[in-house]
Amino acid sequence: MNAEYLLIAGGLFNVAFALFHLLFWKLFRWHEELAKLSGLNRAIVQVLNLCLTFVFVIFAYVSFAHAGELLGTALGRSLLLLIGTFWYLRAIEHVWLFRVRNRASHVFLVLFLIGGSLYVIPLFL
């Protein structure tokens, strides 16, 4: 398996999650649901979501534009480990906070584990 192909897949994975997070307002009816929160908490949720979306864009960009450096330098390999760890931690948080009770929840758990693996596996190739 080619490590650069995994990074391209990782970049696409992160683009997909960035787009998914941009749909949160519509998917989760945030106009209605967030209105139930205080103004401060409503703002915090939205800012965190937008900043997380930008993190996914950053992950995708470095995966597409700097694959060679990610694979061939100490800093790049550290970033691979950190991005992979981000997704593995997201999987742990998913189990902890969402309790993995239905089919969709299982799908997301598997996706988060795949996301981590797309960045950690290249460290061993």
N, C-alpha and C positions, 0 to 999 in steps of 0.2 A: 504494500500500500504506500502511495506517495504522500509524504508529509505535506507538501504544498497543496495537494488536492483536499486534504483534510482542512487546511486553513481557508481555502476557498469555500468549502462547505460551511465552515464556521462563520465566515463572513456573511454568507447567505442566511444562515441561521439567525445571526444577530440582526440583519436587516428585517427579517420576518418578525422578530420580536419587537423591533422598533415600530414597525407598522402596526402591529397588534396593540401596542401601548398607546399609539395615537388614536386608536378606535375606542379606547376605554370610555370616553365621554358618551358615545352613542351606545356601545354594547351594554354598559352597566347603568345607563340612564343617569349619568352623573349630574345632569341639570336638576333632576328631581332628588336623587339620593344625597348628593352633597349639600343640598339646601337644608337638610336636617342637622348639619353640623354647624358649629360656631364659625364665624368668618375666618378666624385664625386657622382652625383645623381644616376647613375647606381649602384654604390657600396652601397649607402644608401638603395635603394629599396631592393637589395638582402640581405643585412645584416639584415634589419628589418624583411624580410620574414623568414629568417633562425632563428632569435631570437624568432619570434612569434611561429614558428613551435616547438621550444624547450619549450616554455611556454605551448603549448598544451600537449607535452610529460610530463611535470611536473604535469599539472592538471590530466592527466590520471594516472600517477604513484601514486600520493597521493590518488586518488579515489580508486584504486585497493589495494594498500598496507596499507593504513591508514584510512580505512573507519570508524573503531571504534573510533579512535581519532578525526576524523572530526566530528562525531556525538556526542561524549561524553565529549569534552573539550571546554573550552571557546576559545582557540586558533583555534581549529578545526572548531567551528561554525563561527568564524570570517572569516576563509578561505572559508568556504562554501558561506557566504554572498559575499565575494570579488570575487570569481569565478563566482557566479551568476550575480553579478553586471557587471563583465567584458562582459559577453554575452549579457546582456540587453543593455549596452552601445554600443556594436557592432551592435545591432539591430537599435538603434537610429542613429548611424553613417551611417548605410546602407540606411535608409530613407533619411537622409540629403544629402549624397554624391552620391547615385546611383538612387535616385528618384523613385524607385519601379515602373517601367513602364511596365515590362513584366512578364511572367509566372515564369521564372527562378528567377527573382528578388524577387517575392512574396515567392517562395519556400525558398530562403535563409533567408528572413526576418522571416518566421515561424521557420526555423531551429535555428536561433539565439535566438528566444524567448523560444523555447524548451530547448536549452542549458542552458539558465539562470534558467529555471524552474527546471531542473534536480538537481540543486544545492540549490535553495532557498526553494523548497517544503520540503526537509528533515528537514529544520529548524522548521517546524510546525508539524512534525509527532512525 
